[in-house]
């Protein structure tokens, strides 16, 4: 099978993973689909990325559109509370990312700026405990964005701050503004996790969901990709890393065989 062409148009195929799905592909419009093992083999040969559902397809499309090539799995995570930070770290590691400890130089900077916070901050960075301290969230994010030990950053926007309406709105807006500001000033890839819950009709005019809708628009305008869950963000970037690493390896092999002149 020839290599998948790089074009501005996207094309997708449906596969049947289960026995029921495989049976269904022979009927009606599903006849355009094919058994999973056939397509996965063809995709690997063509250098394409298989996905399991339309959500994964959209997440990958967003990742390729907004992100530069990422070739490492070392991730810095910032945002959310302590319990959420633990869950985020576990999920990223389970998907294949490397949630490294804070690099020594950042650790020392935190210790110099606020010795009390030094004992509490790590990777993931729990922003909920920095309120009232000498550690400014943008300062922390900037240090992580400048540090070469991180290949990319994930910013987590909390949906459940236990604050009043005005404080909640201010916290979310400031947090997202910091992600946008640092993203514009630094070359480090940043992705954002911003929840996307199914809403009932009574929720449509709620200030909280309007805030998140406006936040998504701000991130799109700043060319920052966002995902509804940490798992989707981690899985999409992990697939991106695997793709670019495999591509570089194949190009190197072609160069060694004399198939490429440059």
Buried (B, 14 or more C-beta within 10 A) or exposed (E): EEEBEEEEEEEEEBBBEEEEBBEBBEEEEEEEBBEBEEBBEBBEEEBBBBBEEEBBBBBBBBBBEBBEEBBBBBBBBBBBBEEBBEBBBEBBBEBBBEBBEBBEEBBEBBBEBBEEBBEBBBBBBBBBBBEEBEBEBBBBBBBBBBBEBBBBBBBBBBBEBEEEEEEBBEBBBEBBBBBBBBBEEBEBBBBBBBBBEEEEEEEEEEEEBEBBEBBBEBBEEBEBBBBBBBBBBBBBBBBBBBBBBEEEEEEEEEEEEEEEEE
